[in-house]
Amino acid sequence: MKKALIVTTVLLGFLVIACSTPGKKQFTDAVSYDQFIIDRMEQMQQALFAVQRVTGSDSSGAQADIGSYITRIDSVTKTLRELPDFNGDTGYRDAAVRLGEFYKRSINGPYTEIASIYKEEKDTAQANSRVDTIISRLQQEETAADNDFIKQRNAFAAKNHIKIEPAIPAE
C-alpha cells in the first residue's frame, strides 16, 4: 500500500510538471512586470525607427528590410501576448499588444507606401507632398495608440503603487 502511494505521488508529480506551461514568465512585483513590457516596447520602437530610416531612402533593399522589421515586431508582440496577467490585470499588457499591432499595421501600410513613393517618384516635390500627407495621417493614429498605452500604464502604476518614468523615448 505504501509503495502504491509513493508511486502514485511520483507519477502525479511528473504529470503536474509535464502539464505545466513552460516558458511563461512569472512576475512577483509590478516594477519587474512594467520593466519587462517597457523593454519590449523599446525593442519595437527601435525596429520602427529603423523602418523610418530605410523608407526615407530610395534603396531597392528597403522592402526586404521592412519585412525583417515586421518579423521582429511580430516576435515581440507574440511575447507580450503570451505574458500572463498581473494580479488579474490585463489592461496594460493588452495595450502594449495593441501598440505592437499598430506598429505592424503602420509598417505594412503607410511606411511601405512611403518606400514605394520614394522608389518610384522622380519629382521630389510631388513625392514629398504625398509623403507629408501620409505622415500626417499616421501621426494622428500613432498619437491615439500611444495615448491608450500611456493611459493603461499609468493606471497600472497607480493600481500597484509604483513610480514610473516616461515609457517610450523619442528618437
Contacts in CASP RR format, 6 or more apart in sequence:
PFRMAT RR
TARGET T0000
AUTHOR 0000-0000-0000
METHOD contacts of the structure
MODEL  1
MKKALIVTTVLLGFLVIACSTPGKKQFTDAVSYDQFIIDRMEQMQQALFA
VQRVTGSDSSGAQADIGSYITRIDSVTKTLRELPDFNGDTGYRDAAVRLG
EFYKRSINGPYTEIASIYKEEKDTAQANSRVDTIISRLQQEETAADNDFI
KQRNAFAAKNHIKIEPAIPAE
24 82 0 8 1.000
24 84 0 8 1.000
25 36 0 8 1.000
25 83 0 8 1.000
25 84 0 8 1.000
26 84 0 8 1.000
27 33 0 8 1.000
27 36 0 8 1.000
27 84 0 8 1.000
27 86 0 8 1.000
30 86 0 8 1.000
30 156 0 8 1.000
30 157 0 8 1.000
30 160 0 8 1.000
30 161 0 8 1.000
30 162 0 8 1.000
31 162 0 8 1.000
33 86 0 8 1.000
33 92 0 8 1.000
34 92 0 8 1.000
34 153 0 8 1.000
34 156 0 8 1.000
34 157 0 8 1.000
34 162 0 8 1.000
34 164 0 8 1.000
36 83 0 8 1.000
37 80 0 8 1.000
37 83 0 8 1.000
37 92 0 8 1.000
37 93 0 8 1.000
37 96 0 8 1.000
37 153 0 8 1.000
38 167 0 8 1.000
38 168 0 8 1.000
40 76 0 8 1.000
40 79 0 8 1.000
40 80 0 8 1.000
40 96 0 8 1.000
41 96 0 8 1.000
41 99 0 8 1.000
41 149 0 8 1.000
41 167 0 8 1.000
41 168 0 8 1.000
42 168 0 8 1.000
42 169 0 8 1.000
43 72 0 8 1.000
43 76 0 8 1.000
44 72 0 8 1.000
44 73 0 8 1.000
44 76 0 8 1.000
44 77 0 8 1.000
44 99 0 8 1.000
44 100 0 8 1.000
44 103 0 8 1.000
45 168 0 8 1.000
45 169 0 8 1.000
45 171 0 8 1.000
47 69 0 8 1.000
47 72 0 8 1.000
47 73 0 8 1.000
47 76 0 8 1.000
47 103 0 8 1.000
48 69 0 8 1.000
48 73 0 8 1.000
48 103 0 8 1.000
48 106 0 8 1.000
48 107 0 8 1.000
49 171 0 8 1.000
50 65 0 8 1.000
50 69 0 8 1.000
51 65 0 8 1.000
51 66 0 8 1.000
51 69 0 8 1.000
51 107 0 8 1.000
51 111 0 8 1.000
52 111 0 8 1.000
52 171 0 8 1.000
54 61 0 8 1.000
54 62 0 8 1.000
54 65 0 8 1.000
54 66 0 8 1.000
54 115 0 8 1.000
55 62 0 8 1.000
55 66 0 8 1.000
55 111 0 8 1.000
55 112 0 8 1.000
55 114 0 8 1.000
55 115 0 8 1.000
55 118 0 8 1.000
56 62 0 8 1.000
56 114 0 8 1.000
56 115 0 8 1.000
56 118 0 8 1.000
57 118 0 8 1.000
58 118 0 8 1.000
58 119 0 8 1.000
59 65 0 8 1.000
60 119 0 8 1.000
62 115 0 8 1.000
62 118 0 8 1.000
62 119 0 8 1.000
63 112 0 8 1.000
63 115 0 8 1.000
66 107 0 8 1.000
66 111 0 8 1.000
66 112 0 8 1.000
66 115 0 8 1.000
67 107 0 8 1.000
69 107 0 8 1.000
70 104 0 8 1.000
70 107 0 8 1.000
70 108 0 8 1.000
73 100 0 8 1.000
73 103 0 8 1.000
73 104 0 8 1.000
73 107 0 8 1.000
74 104 0 8 1.000
76 100 0 8 1.000
77 97 0 8 1.000
77 100 0 8 1.000
77 101 0 8 1.000
77 104 0 8 1.000
80 93 0 8 1.000
80 96 0 8 1.000
80 97 0 8 1.000
80 100 0 8 1.000
81 97 0 8 1.000
83 93 0 8 1.000
85 93 0 8 1.000
86 92 0 8 1.000
86 93 0 8 1.000
86 156 0 8 1.000
86 160 0 8 1.000
87 160 0 8 1.000
89 156 0 8 1.000
89 159 0 8 1.000
91 152 0 8 1.000
91 155 0 8 1.000
91 156 0 8 1.000
92 152 0 8 1.000
92 153 0 8 1.000
92 155 0 8 1.000
92 156 0 8 1.000
94 152 0 8 1.000
95 148 0 8 1.000
95 149 0 8 1.000
95 151 0 8 1.000
95 152 0 8 1.000
95 153 0 8 1.000
96 149 0 8 1.000
96 152 0 8 1.000
98 145 0 8 1.000
98 148 0 8 1.000
98 149 0 8 1.000
99 145 0 8 1.000
99 146 0 8 1.000
99 148 0 8 1.000
99 149 0 8 1.000
102 141 0 8 1.000
102 142 0 8 1.000
102 145 0 8 1.000
106 138 0 8 1.000
106 141 0 8 1.000
106 142 0 8 1.000
110 134 0 8 1.000
110 135 0 8 1.000
110 137 0 8 1.000
110 138 0 8 1.000
113 134 0 8 1.000
114 131 0 8 1.000
114 134 0 8 1.000
114 135 0 8 1.000
117 127 0 8 1.000
117 130 0 8 1.000
117 131 0 8 1.000
117 134 0 8 1.000
118 127 0 8 1.000
118 131 0 8 1.000
121 127 0 8 1.000
121 130 0 8 1.000
146 168 0 8 1.000
149 167 0 8 1.000
149 168 0 8 1.000
150 167 0 8 1.000
153 164 0 8 1.000
153 167 0 8 1.000
154 164 0 8 1.000
157 163 0 8 1.000
157 164 0 8 1.000
END
